[in-house]
Amino acid sequence: MRLLLVEDDALLRAQLGSALQAAGYAVDTADNGRDAEHLGQTEPYDAIVLDLGLPVLDGLTVLQRWRAAAVATPVLILTARDSWHDKVAGIDAGADDYLAKPFHTEELLARLRALIRRAQGMASPLLSCGPVTLDTRTGRASVAGMALPLTAHEYRLLAYLMHRPGQVVSRTEINEHLYAQDADRDSNTIEVFVARLRRKLPAGMIETVRGLGYRLAAPA
């Protein structure tokens, strides 16, 4: 899963970026509204964390422009402004959630998990497909109750597929959601990770749809 973090405070941006990466996300960052607007309109993020008090272009304007451009990515507003007027303005501009500073990182992570689940029509933090279960709160996966050891990239791939059970996802789509913007992307690497994950899951769970990509489905 891939996120955009927009925060002009360098220390907070670094701290949050590290926490998000540790939680299993690929993270792009921006420190001003102009760059944020461009990234949000051109890159396929699963969620965006957006500070309102940004230089060059304020966060509320950025959000309004995204929504006017039909960018439907879930957005969590992160700001020092704590008045109800600012909350209402943010929600009316198209924000999906609101978190005022100071905050606990665990709360930010929980809200992001909820936003991403809701965007895929899911309510529970416990994702299941056949015998495979993924707890998005702990980042732990299991097969029929037995722990499933995964590398960081295998976890990201499984999480992306588990949020889209039964849907065909292309190699390009997986590539765009597993890696940050500055990462070295190689479509052949996706095939390697799929092959590794297949060996750890029940046979037939990751189907290859010829010419289109892959689909996660419960075994017959």
MDAnalysis code that builds the backbone (N, CA, C; Angstrom):
import MDAnalysis as mda
import numpy as np

u = mda.Universe.empty(660, n_residues=220, atom_resindex=np.repeat(np.arange(220), 3), trajectory=True)
u.add_TopologyAttr("name", ["N", "CA", "C"] * 220)
u.add_TopologyAttr("resid", np.arange(1, 221))
u.add_TopologyAttr("resname", ["MET", "ARG", "LEU", "LEU", "LEU", "VAL", "GLU", "ASP", "ASP", "ALA", "LEU", "LEU", "ARG", "ALA", "GLN", "LEU", "GLY", "SER", "ALA", "LEU", "GLN", "ALA", "ALA", "GLY", "TYR", "ALA", "VAL", "ASP", "THR", "ALA", "ASP", "ASN", "GLY", "ARG", "ASP", "ALA", "GLU", "HIS", "LEU", "GLY", "GLN", "THR", "GLU", "PRO", "TYR", "ASP", "ALA", "ILE", "VAL", "LEU", "ASP", "LEU", "GLY", "LEU", "PRO", "VAL", "LEU", "ASP", "GLY", "LEU", "THR", "VAL", "LEU", "GLN", "ARG", "TRP", "ARG", "ALA", "ALA", "ALA", "VAL", "ALA", "THR", "PRO", "VAL", "LEU", "ILE", "LEU", "THR", "ALA", "ARG", "ASP", "SER", "TRP", "HIS", "ASP", "LYS", "VAL", "ALA", "GLY", "ILE", "ASP", "ALA", "GLY", "ALA", "ASP", "ASP", "TYR", "LEU", "ALA", "LYS", "PRO", "PHE", "HIS", "THR", "GLU", "GLU", "LEU", "LEU", "ALA", "ARG", "LEU", "ARG", "ALA", "LEU", "ILE", "ARG", "ARG", "ALA", "GLN", "GLY", "MET", "ALA", "SER", "PRO", "LEU", "LEU", "SER", "CYS", "GLY", "PRO", "VAL", "THR", "LEU", "ASP", "THR", "ARG", "THR", "GLY", "ARG", "ALA", "SER", "VAL", "ALA", "GLY", "MET", "ALA", "LEU", "PRO", "LEU", "THR", "ALA", "HIS", "GLU", "TYR", "ARG", "LEU", "LEU", "ALA", "TYR", "LEU", "MET", "HIS", "ARG", "PRO", "GLY", "GLN", "VAL", "VAL", "SER", "ARG", "THR", "GLU", "ILE", "ASN", "GLU", "HIS", "LEU", "TYR", "ALA", "GLN", "ASP", "ALA", "ASP", "ARG", "ASP", "SER", "ASN", "THR", "ILE", "GLU", "VAL", "PHE", "VAL", "ALA", "ARG", "LEU", "ARG", "ARG", "LYS", "LEU", "PRO", "ALA", "GLY", "MET", "ILE", "GLU", "THR", "VAL", "ARG", "GLY", "LEU", "GLY", "TYR", "ARG", "LEU", "ALA", "ALA", "PRO", "ALA"])
u.atoms.positions = np.array([
    [0.851, -1.185, 0.000],
    [0.000, 0.000, 0.000],
    [0.894, 1.244, 0.000],
    [0.483, 2.245, -0.769],
    [1.330, 3.419, -0.983],
    [0.633, 4.689, -0.517],
    [1.356, 5.525, 0.224],
    [0.803, 6.731, 0.804],
    [1.569, 7.964, 0.345],
    [0.867, 9.106, 0.374],
    [1.512, 10.403, 0.210],
    [1.410, 11.142, 1.537],
    [2.550, 11.569, 2.063],
    [2.615, 12.330, 3.306],
    [3.004, 13.761, 2.971],
    [2.105, 14.714, 3.259],
    [2.362, 16.123, 2.957],
    [2.475, 16.888, 4.269],
    [3.686, 17.298, 4.615],
    [3.965, 17.958, 5.892],
    [5.194, 18.841, 5.720],
    [5.087, 20.126, 6.083],
    [6.207, 21.038, 5.864],
    [7.228, 21.022, 6.999],
    [6.863, 20.504, 8.162],
    [7.800, 20.404, 9.274],
    [8.732, 19.220, 9.011],
    [10.014, 19.496, 8.794],
    [10.961, 18.462, 8.383],
    [11.095, 17.346, 9.418],
    [11.150, 17.708, 10.705],
    [11.311, 16.699, 11.742],
    [10.080, 15.797, 11.822],
    [8.892, 16.412, 11.833],
    [7.663, 15.621, 11.912],
    [7.501, 14.760, 10.659],
    [7.854, 15.324, 9.504],
    [7.747, 14.559, 8.247],
    [8.651, 13.320, 8.294],
    [9.852, 13.499, 8.810],
    [10.781, 12.366, 8.905],
    [10.278, 11.321, 9.897],
    [9.766, 11.775, 11.041],
    [9.264, 10.844, 12.057],
    [8.066, 10.054, 11.552],
    [7.126, 10.771, 10.937],
    [5.933, 10.097, 10.426],
    [6.283, 9.177, 9.263],
    [7.189, 9.627, 8.393],
    [7.598, 8.787, 7.276],
    [8.195, 7.479, 7.754],
    [9.033, 7.551, 8.779],
    [9.640, 6.338, 9.333],
    [8.596, 5.422, 9.958],
    [7.644, 6.018, 10.686],
    [6.590, 5.220, 11.324],
    [5.707, 4.535, 10.283],
    [5.382, 5.251, 9.214],
    [4.540, 4.678, 8.162],
    [5.268, 3.556, 7.422],
    [6.554, 3.759, 7.169],
    [7.330, 2.709, 6.518],
    [7.446, 1.487, 7.410],
    [7.627, 1.714, 8.711],
    [7.716, 0.600, 9.652],
    [6.404, -0.170, 9.725],
    [5.296, 0.522, 9.424],
    [3.979, -0.123, 9.437],
    [3.682, -0.841, 8.121],
    [4.632, -0.797, 7.184],
    [4.478, -1.572, 5.961],
    [4.052, -0.802, 4.742],
    [4.042, 0.534, 4.818],
    [3.614, 1.340, 3.676],
    [4.812, 1.816, 2.858],
    [4.577, 1.981, 1.565],
    [5.517, 2.709, 0.714],
    [5.099, 4.172, 0.804],
    [6.056, 5.078, 1.059],
    [5.708, 6.463, 1.386],
    [6.420, 7.455, 0.474],
    [5.637, 8.336, -0.158],
    [6.168, 9.510, -0.847],
    [5.906, 10.716, 0.044],
    [6.749, 11.733, -0.047],
    [6.559, 12.917, 0.789],
    [6.596, 14.190, -0.049],
    [5.947, 15.221, 0.486],
    [5.993, 16.562, -0.106],
    [5.998, 17.554, 1.036],
    [6.697, 18.690, 0.847],
    [6.774, 19.689, 1.920],
    [6.100, 21.007, 1.546],
    [5.390, 21.033, 0.410],
    [4.660, 22.242, 0.024],
    [3.434, 21.863, -0.803],
    [2.494, 22.803, -0.881],
    [1.231, 22.502, -1.539],
    [1.329, 22.290, -3.036],
    [2.242, 22.981, -3.696],
    [2.366, 22.839, -5.148],
    [2.791, 21.425, -5.528],
    [3.829, 20.914, -4.860],
    [4.291, 19.558, -5.148],
    [3.227, 18.534, -4.757],
    [2.546, 18.792, -3.642],
    [1.505, 17.871, -3.185],
    [0.375, 17.770, -4.205],
    [-0.043, 18.925, -4.733],
    [-1.116, 18.915, -5.724],
    [-0.724, 18.070, -6.934],
    [0.499, 18.257, -7.404],
    [0.965, 17.514, -8.577],
    [1.014, 16.005, -8.298],
    [1.610, 15.613, -7.171],
    [1.721, 14.193, -6.850],
    [0.347, 13.555, -6.690],
    [-0.548, 14.249, -5.990],
    [-1.875, 13.702, -5.754],
    [-2.673, 13.489, -7.021],
    [-2.395, 14.299, -8.045],
    [-3.131, 14.187, -9.301],
    [-2.482, 13.234, -10.295],
    [-1.222, 12.883, -10.081],
    [-0.515, 12.073, -11.069],
    [-0.090, 10.694, -10.563],
    [-0.117, 10.470, -9.252],
    [0.321, 9.185, -8.707],
    [-0.857, 8.464, -8.036],
    [-0.907, 7.136, -8.136],
    [-2.039, 6.366, -7.588],
    [-1.836, 5.960, -6.129],
    [-2.218, 6.806, -5.212],
    [-2.039, 6.515, -3.787],
    [-3.251, 5.793, -3.204],
    [-2.991, 5.024, -2.143],
    [-4.078, 4.369, -1.425],
    [-4.672, 5.293, -0.371],
    [-3.896, 6.264, 0.086],
    [-4.379, 7.270, 1.032],
    [-3.367, 8.412, 1.077],
    [-3.845, 9.584, 1.545],
    [-2.988, 10.766, 1.641],
    [-3.142, 11.382, 3.026],
    [-2.014, 11.725, 3.640],
    [-2.001, 12.489, 4.887],
    [-1.621, 13.916, 4.514],
    [-2.513, 14.862, 4.784],
    [-2.345, 16.225, 4.293],
    [-2.394, 17.246, 5.426],
    [-1.285, 17.973, 5.602],
    [-1.256, 19.085, 6.549],
    [-1.921, 20.296, 5.887],
    [-2.652, 21.084, 6.664],
    [-3.319, 22.255, 6.081],
    [-2.397, 23.464, 5.979],
    [-1.498, 23.637, 6.960],
    [-0.637, 24.819, 6.981],
    [0.610, 24.641, 6.151],
    [0.454, 24.694, 4.830],
    [1.578, 24.440, 3.920],
    [2.048, 25.720, 3.245],
    [3.343, 25.793, 2.899],
    [3.830, 26.927, 2.106],
    [3.449, 26.770, 0.637],
    [3.549, 27.855, -0.114],
    [3.275, 27.933, -1.550],
    [1.781, 27.841, -1.836],
    [1.139, 26.767, -1.358],
    [-0.292, 26.557, -1.571],
    [-0.843, 25.848, -0.344],
    [-1.867, 26.424, 0.286],
    [-2.356, 25.833, 1.537],
    [-3.073, 24.509, 1.275],
    [-3.105, 23.696, 2.329],
    [-3.660, 22.356, 2.199],
    [-5.114, 22.313, 1.796],
    [-5.913, 23.255, 2.275],
    [-7.334, 23.266, 1.934],
    [-7.525, 23.495, 0.427],
    [-6.734, 24.396, -0.137],
    [-6.804, 24.645, -1.580],
    [-6.355, 23.425, -2.365],
    [-5.292, 22.765, -1.891],
    [-4.809, 21.543, -2.538],
    [-5.923, 20.492, -2.566],
    [-6.576, 20.315, -1.431],
    [-7.642, 19.323, -1.333],
    [-8.799, 19.662, -2.273],
    [-9.182, 20.920, -2.299],
    [-10.269, 21.343, -3.194],
    [-9.915, 21.089, -4.654],
    [-8.672, 21.332, -5.027],
    [-8.248, 21.110, -6.411],
    [-8.218, 19.626, -6.753],
    [-7.798, 18.796, -5.786],
    [-7.841, 17.350, -6.023],
    [-9.256, 16.892, -6.298],
    [-10.170, 17.309, -5.450],
    [-11.553, 16.851, -5.618],
    [-12.167, 17.412, -6.897],
    [-11.822, 18.644, -7.248],
    [-12.327, 19.222, -8.503],
    [-11.794, 18.454, -9.714],
    [-10.607, 17.854, -9.555],
    [-10.005, 17.067, -10.628],
    [-10.409, 15.598, -10.542],
    [-11.403, 15.296, -9.704],
    [-11.947, 13.938, -9.555],
    [-10.950, 12.963, -8.931],
    [-10.017, 13.471, -8.127],
    [-9.114, 12.594, -7.369],
    [-9.887, 12.095, -6.147],
    [-10.146, 10.787, -6.108],
    [-10.990, 10.222, -5.054],
    [-10.198, 9.562, -3.932],
    [-8.888, 9.695, -3.948],
    [-8.046, 9.083, -2.918],
    [-8.472, 9.536, -1.523],
    [-8.610, 8.611, -0.556],
    [-8.958, 9.010, 0.807],
    [-7.916, 9.964, 1.386],
    [-8.381, 11.038, 2.017],
    [-7.482, 12.060, 2.559],
    [-7.724, 12.251, 4.049],
    [-6.664, 12.151, 4.816],
    [-6.693, 12.445, 6.247],
    [-6.018, 13.791, 6.464],
    [-6.766, 14.776, 6.936],
    [-6.208, 16.096, 7.223],
    [-5.460, 16.042, 8.552],
    [-4.260, 16.585, 8.536],
    [-3.406, 16.630, 9.721],
    [-3.006, 18.080, 9.938],
    [-3.415, 18.660, 11.070],
    [-3.180, 20.084, 11.235],
    [-3.151, 20.501, 12.695],
    [-2.557, 21.660, 12.944],
    [-2.524, 22.225, 14.298],
    [-3.804, 22.990, 14.596],
    [-4.600, 23.243, 13.567],
    [-5.855, 23.971, 13.765],
    [-6.891, 23.040, 14.370],
    [-7.419, 23.421, 15.519],
    [-8.308, 22.511, 16.237],
    [-9.698, 23.089, 16.445],
    [-10.039, 24.179, 15.763],
    [-11.377, 24.732, 15.938],
    [-12.369, 23.966, 15.069],
    [-13.624, 23.968, 15.482],
    [-14.623, 23.220, 14.728],
    [-14.840, 23.838, 13.345],
    [-14.576, 25.150, 13.212],
    [-14.722, 25.785, 11.908],
    [-13.753, 25.164, 10.889],
    [-12.505, 24.948, 11.328],
    [-11.511, 24.363, 10.426],
    [-11.850, 22.914, 10.090],
    [-12.383, 22.201, 11.073],
    [-12.779, 20.813, 10.819],
    [-13.892, 20.763, 9.777],
    [-14.886, 21.632, 9.938],
    [-15.999, 21.666, 8.992],
    [-15.502, 22.040, 7.596],
    [-14.603, 23.034, 7.522],
    [-14.069, 23.462, 6.228],
    [-13.321, 22.323, 5.548],
    [-12.553, 21.579, 6.331],
    [-11.801, 20.466, 5.768],
    [-12.704, 19.361, 5.259],
    [-13.709, 19.001, 6.050],
    [-14.634, 17.945, 5.633],
    [-15.418, 18.391, 4.403],
    [-15.872, 19.634, 4.401],
    [-16.628, 20.145, 3.257],
    [-15.777, 20.214, 1.993],
    [-14.468, 20.375, 2.153],
    [-13.575, 20.436, 0.990],
    [-13.308, 19.055, 0.401],
    [-13.714, 18.013, 1.145],
    [-13.546, 16.658, 0.625],
    [-12.675, 15.740, 1.452],
    [-12.290, 16.169, 2.663],
    [-11.485, 15.299, 3.526],
    [-12.329, 14.127, 4.024],
    [-11.670, 12.996, 4.262],
    [-12.365, 11.814, 4.763],
    [-12.224, 11.661, 6.267],
    [-11.208, 12.302, 6.836],
    [-11.010, 12.244, 8.284],
    [-10.143, 13.427, 8.693],
    [-10.056, 13.662, 9.996],
    [-9.413, 14.860, 10.528],
    [-8.697, 14.494, 11.815],
    [-7.416, 14.860, 11.921],
    [-6.644, 14.594, 13.131],
    [-5.863, 15.841, 13.500],
    [-6.093, 16.341, 14.710],
    [-5.439, 17.577, 15.156],
    [-4.142, 17.263, 15.896],
    [-3.148, 18.115, 15.695],
    [-1.885, 18.020, 16.427],
    [-2.063, 18.633, 17.809],
    [-1.369, 18.080, 18.828],
    [-0.524, 16.872, 18.783],
    [-1.377, 15.606, 18.778],
    [-0.804, 14.515, 18.344],
    [-1.549, 13.267, 18.244],
    [-0.598, 12.109, 18.511],
    [-1.166, 10.930, 18.726],
    [-0.372, 9.715, 18.899],
    [-0.244, 9.031, 17.534],
    [0.949, 8.592, 17.207],
    [1.172, 7.938, 15.927],
    [0.259, 6.733, 15.749],
    [-0.020, 6.020, 16.844],
    [-0.886, 4.847, 16.757],
    [-2.283, 5.228, 16.281],
    [-2.764, 6.413, 16.694],
    [-4.077, 6.851, 16.247],
    [-4.053, 7.183, 14.753],
    [-2.986, 7.828, 14.303],
    [-2.852, 8.127, 12.885],
    [-2.870, 6.840, 12.068],
    [-2.120, 5.836, 12.493],
    [-2.077, 4.570, 11.776],
    [-3.442, 3.889, 11.760],
    [-4.148, 3.936, 12.886],
    [-5.465, 3.312, 12.956],
    [-6.445, 4.006, 12.016],
    [-6.407, 5.326, 11.978],
    [-7.305, 6.066, 11.090],
    [-6.982, 5.785, 9.621],
    [-5.714, 5.673, 9.292],
    [-5.337, 5.356, 7.917],
    [-5.818, 3.963, 7.523],
    [-5.654, 3.004, 8.416],
    [-6.134, 1.649, 8.119],
    [-7.634, 1.667, 7.843],
    [-8.365, 2.440, 8.658],
    [-9.814, 2.513, 8.481],
    [-10.175, 3.176, 7.151],
    [-9.463, 4.242, 6.790],
    [-9.731, 4.918, 5.517],
    [-9.516, 3.975, 4.339],
    [-8.414, 3.237, 4.369],
    [-8.097, 2.329, 3.271],
    [-9.115, 1.201, 3.195],
    [-9.548, 0.687, 4.350],
    [-10.565, -0.368, 4.349],
    [-11.875, 0.145, 3.769],
    [-12.296, 1.318, 4.226],
    [-13.571, 1.862, 3.757],
    [-13.550, 2.128, 2.262],
    [-12.387, 2.539, 1.745],
    [-12.284, 2.796, 0.306],
    [-12.518, 1.523, -0.500],
    [-12.279, 0.367, 0.107],
    [-12.503, -0.918, -0.567],
    [-13.781, -1.595, -0.078],
    [-14.601, -0.861, 0.680],
    [-15.871, -1.406, 1.145],
    [-15.732, -2.419, 2.251],
    [-14.674, -2.322, 3.048],
    [-14.433, -3.270, 4.135],
    [-14.584, -2.585, 5.486],
    [-15.134, -3.311, 6.451],
    [-15.368, -2.724, 7.764],
    [-14.390, -3.228, 8.821],
    [-13.999, -4.487, 8.719],
    [-13.170, -5.097, 9.758],
    [-11.681, -4.930, 9.469],
    [-10.874, -4.729, 10.525],
    [-9.417, -4.676, 10.338],
    [-8.813, -6.055, 10.085],
    [-9.640, -7.092, 10.245],
    [-9.187, -8.467, 10.023],
    [-9.669, -8.904, 8.644],
    [-8.746, -9.017, 7.704],
    [-9.090, -9.378, 6.331],
    [-8.933, -10.881, 6.137],
    [-9.894, -11.488, 5.452],
    [-9.857, -12.933, 5.246],
    [-10.176, -13.279, 3.805],
    [-9.503, -14.295, 3.316],
    [-9.793, -14.866, 2.002],
    [-9.508, -16.355, 2.115],
    [-10.555, -17.157, 2.146],
    [-10.370, -18.581, 2.383],
    [-9.704, -18.803, 3.725],
    [-8.654, -19.635, 3.785],
    [-7.975, -19.901, 5.051],
    [-6.954, -18.832, 5.442],
    [-6.758, -17.836, 4.567],
    [-5.735, -16.817, 4.819],
    [-6.355, -15.623, 5.539],
    [-5.701, -15.193, 6.600],
    [-6.165, -14.052, 7.385],
    [-5.026, -13.054, 7.533],
    [-5.364, -11.769, 7.405],
    [-4.373, -10.707, 7.585],
    [-4.929, -9.698, 8.572],
    [-4.213, -9.502, 9.683],
    [-4.606, -8.529, 10.689],
    [-3.886, -7.222, 10.377],
    [-4.601, -6.228, 9.860],
    [-3.966, -4.970, 9.466],
    [-3.490, -4.164, 10.658],
    [-3.978, -4.486, 11.858],
    [-3.534, -3.760, 13.053],
    [-2.135, -4.189, 13.476],
    [-1.845, -5.460, 13.333],
    [-0.556, -5.992, 13.788],
    [0.396, -6.309, 12.636],
    [-0.140, -6.360, 11.408],
    [0.687, -6.724, 10.269],
    [1.023, -8.203, 10.232],
    [0.214, -9.035, 10.902],
    [0.473, -10.469, 10.948],
    [-0.500, -11.217, 10.052],
    [0.040, -12.195, 9.348],
    [-0.777, -13.020, 8.469],
    [-0.726, -14.461, 8.948],
    [-1.776, -15.221, 8.628],
    [-1.819, -16.622, 9.018],
    [-2.581, -17.428, 7.979],
    [-2.301, -18.714, 7.948],
    [-3.024, -19.652, 7.090],
    [-3.589, -20.743, 7.983],
    [-4.916, -20.817, 8.043],
    [-5.599, -21.785, 8.900],
    [-5.099, -21.695, 10.343],
    [-4.849, -20.468, 10.797],
    [-4.439, -20.236, 12.171],
    [-2.947, -20.332, 12.415],
    [-2.193, -20.776, 11.413],
    [-0.744, -20.898, 11.552],
    [-0.073, -19.633, 11.014],
    [0.883, -19.099, 11.782],
    [1.561, -17.865, 11.395],
    [2.223, -18.004, 10.027],
    [2.112, -16.959, 9.238],
    [2.680, -16.940, 7.891],
    [3.828, -15.932, 7.860],
    [5.089, -16.398, 7.863],
    [6.227, -15.468, 7.835],
    [6.356, -14.818, 6.460],
    [6.448, -13.486, 6.448],
    [6.528, -12.740, 5.202],
    [7.626, -11.694, 5.272],
    [8.266, -11.451, 4.143],
    [9.181, -10.322, 4.058],
    [8.345, -9.051, 3.921],
    [8.997, -7.900, 4.010],
    [8.265, -6.637, 3.903],
    [7.551, -6.515, 2.567],
    [8.209, -6.881, 1.478],
    [7.585, -6.777, 0.163],
    [6.482, -7.808, -0.027],
    [6.669, -8.993, 0.509],
    [5.611, -10.008, 0.433],
    [4.381, -9.551, 1.204],
    [4.613, -8.916, 2.358],
    [3.481, -8.413, 3.146],
    [2.721, -7.331, 2.373],
    [3.439, -6.399, 1.753],
    [2.779, -5.339, 0.992],
    [1.949, -5.921, -0.146],
    [2.521, -6.910, -0.823],
    [1.805, -7.534, -1.932],
    [0.552, -8.248, -1.430],
    [0.683, -9.027, -0.373],
    [-0.479, -9.735, 0.163],
    [-1.536, -8.751, 0.652],
    [-1.108, -7.679, 1.338],
    [-2.066, -6.692, 1.833],
    [-2.821, -6.039, 0.682],
    [-2.115, -5.724, -0.397],
    [-2.776, -5.091, -1.545],
    [-3.809, -6.036, -2.153],
    [-3.442, -7.311, -2.310],
    [-4.375, -8.282, -2.869],
    [-5.538, -8.567, -1.919],
    [-5.260, -8.621, -0.615],
    [-6.319, -8.916, 0.360],
    [-7.352, -7.795, 0.439],
    [-6.941, -6.569, 0.120],
    [-7.894, -5.463, 0.085],
    [-8.740, -5.494, -1.183],
    [-8.375, -6.372, -2.135],
    [-9.088, -6.452, -3.416],
    [-9.373, -7.900, -3.797],
    [-9.972, -8.676, -2.912],
    [-10.209, -10.092, -3.232],
    [-11.143, -10.234, -4.440],
    [-10.779, -11.131, -5.329],
    [-11.607, -11.374, -6.503],
    [-11.416, -10.390, -7.631],
    [-10.624, -9.329, -7.396],
    [-10.391, -8.331, -8.436],
    [-9.093, -8.640, -9.185],
    [-9.105, -8.399, -10.486],
    [-7.896, -8.559, -11.273],
    [-7.070, -7.285, -11.154],
    [-5.811, -7.427, -10.761],
    [-4.909, -6.279, -10.652],
    [-3.716, -6.518, -11.567],
    [-3.348, -5.512, -12.321],
    [-2.266, -5.649, -13.288],
    [-0.902, -5.552, -12.609],
    [0.133, -5.984, -13.309],
    [1.492, -5.856, -12.788],
    [1.846, -4.386, -12.595],
    [1.408, -3.552, -13.537],
    [1.683, -2.120, -13.425],
    [1.034, -1.537, -12.185],
    [-0.203, -1.910, -11.924],
    [-0.915, -1.415, -10.747],
    [-0.209, -1.839, -9.465],
    [0.202, -3.093, -9.410],
    [0.914, -3.580, -8.227],
    [2.215, -2.813, -8.053],
    [2.927, -2.615, -9.147],
    [4.189, -1.872, -9.117],
    [3.983, -0.483, -8.531],
    [2.914, 0.186, -8.961],
    [2.664, 1.561, -8.541],
    [2.260, 1.663, -7.075],
    [1.700, 0.599, -6.528],
    [1.213, 0.648, -5.149],
    [2.164, 0.004, -4.145],
    [3.181, -0.704, -4.636],
    [4.122, -1.349, -3.715],
    [5.367, -0.518, -3.453],
    [5.647, 0.432, -4.345],
    [6.900, 1.172, -4.243],
    [6.670, 2.672, -4.165],
    [7.537, 3.359, -3.431],
    [7.528, 4.815, -3.407],
    [8.034, 5.333, -4.742],
    [7.834, 6.628, -4.980],
    [8.144, 7.232, -6.272],
    [9.609, 7.091, -6.657],
    [10.509, 7.221, -5.663],
    [11.938, 7.196, -5.964],
    [12.546, 5.796, -5.923],
    [11.709, 4.772, -5.763],
    [12.217, 3.402, -5.714],
    [12.499, 2.890, -7.122],
    [13.411, 1.954, -7.212],
    [13.755, 1.332, -8.490],
    [12.711, 0.265, -8.790],
    [11.849, 0.532, -9.752],
    [10.749, -0.371, -10.072],
    [11.107, -1.256, -11.264],
    [10.846, -2.532, -11.102],
    [11.103, -3.497, -12.171],
    [9.938, -4.482, -12.188],
    [9.210, -4.519, -13.292],
    [8.030, -5.386, -13.370],
    [8.403, -6.852, -13.178],
    [9.629, -7.226, -13.545],
    [10.054, -8.608, -13.342],
    [10.130, -8.954, -11.861],
    [10.430, -7.934, -11.034],
    [10.499, -8.167, -9.595],
    [9.138, -8.546, -9.038],
    [8.073, -7.968, -9.573],
    [6.721, -8.304, -9.136],
    [6.460, -9.789, -9.349],
    [6.889, -10.316, -10.490],
    [6.699, -11.736, -10.768],
    [7.442, -12.596, -9.748],
    [8.611, -12.127, -9.336],
    [9.385, -12.857, -8.327],
    [8.639, -12.889, -7.005],
    [8.106, -11.717, -6.574],
    [7.374, -11.666, -5.307],
    [6.094, -12.491, -5.361],
    [5.417, -12.464, -6.494],
    [4.208, -13.277, -6.647],
    [4.558, -14.753, -6.522],
    [5.651, -15.165, -7.163],
    [6.069, -16.568, -7.100],
    [6.409, -16.971, -5.665],
    [7.098, -16.090, -4.941],
    [7.454, -16.392, -3.549],
    [6.210, -16.492, -2.677],
    [5.268, -15.559, -2.894],
    [4.051, -15.565, -2.084],
    [3.206, -16.792, -2.394],
    [3.167, -17.187, -3.646],
    [2.410, -18.383, -4.034],
    [2.894, -19.612, -3.278],
    [4.217, -19.694, -3.092],
    [4.778, -20.863, -2.407],
    [4.364, -20.915, -0.934],
    [3.974, -19.759, -0.377],
    [3.608, -19.709, 1.038],
    [2.099, -19.811, 1.262],
    [1.317, -19.599, 0.210],
    [-0.143, -19.647, 0.315],
    [-0.665, -20.984, -0.203],
    [-1.900, -21.329, 0.142],
    [-2.501, -22.540, -0.414],
    [-2.493, -22.503, -1.945],
    [-2.349, -23.649, -2.560],
    [-2.252, -23.741, -4.016],
    [-3.469, -23.106, -4.696],
    [-3.197, -22.332, -5.723],
    [-4.267, -21.766, -6.533],
    [-4.864, -20.464, -6.031],
    [-4.382, -19.940, -4.903],
    [-4.997, -18.729, -4.361],
    [-4.689, -17.495, -5.200],
    [-3.476, -17.402, -5.735],
    [-3.141, -16.282, -6.612],
    [-3.222, -16.777, -8.047],
    [-4.258, -16.357, -8.729],
    [-4.481, -16.788, -10.105],
    [-3.820, -15.809, -11.079],
    [-3.276, -16.334, -12.146],
    [-2.777, -15.493, -13.231],
    [-3.876, -15.359, -14.279],
    [-4.270, -14.138, -14.560],
    [-5.273, -13.874, -15.589],
    [-4.505, -13.408, -16.820],
    [-4.418, -14.264, -17.792],
    [-3.542, -14.025, -18.940],
    [-3.798, -12.674, -19.604],
    [-2.728, -11.909, -19.739],
    [-2.813, -10.616, -20.398],
    [-3.328, -9.494, -19.525],
    [-3.762, -9.814, -18.295],
    [-4.346, -8.789, -17.426],
    [-3.600, -8.626, -16.109],
    [-3.241, -9.735, -15.461],
    [-2.543, -9.609, -14.187],
    [-2.841, -10.765, -13.256],
    [-3.143, -10.450, -11.999],
    [-3.349, -11.472, -10.986],
    [-4.656, -11.235, -10.228],
    [-5.149, -12.335, -9.631],
    [-6.374, -12.227, -8.840],
    [-6.241, -13.151, -7.633],
    [-6.600, -12.621, -6.455],
    [-6.599, -13.424, -5.232],
    [-7.987, -14.011, -5.044],
    [-8.056, -15.327, -4.915],
    [-9.342, -15.990, -4.751],
    [-9.216, -17.149, -3.766],
    [-10.273, -17.402, -3.004],
    [-10.260, -18.511, -2.059],
    [-10.195, -19.817, -2.833],
    [-9.406, -20.785, -2.358],
    [-9.298, -22.059, -3.061],
    [-10.637, -22.783, -3.058],
    [-10.881, -23.537, -4.108],
    [-12.153, -24.279, -4.224],
    [-12.232, -25.333, -3.140],
])
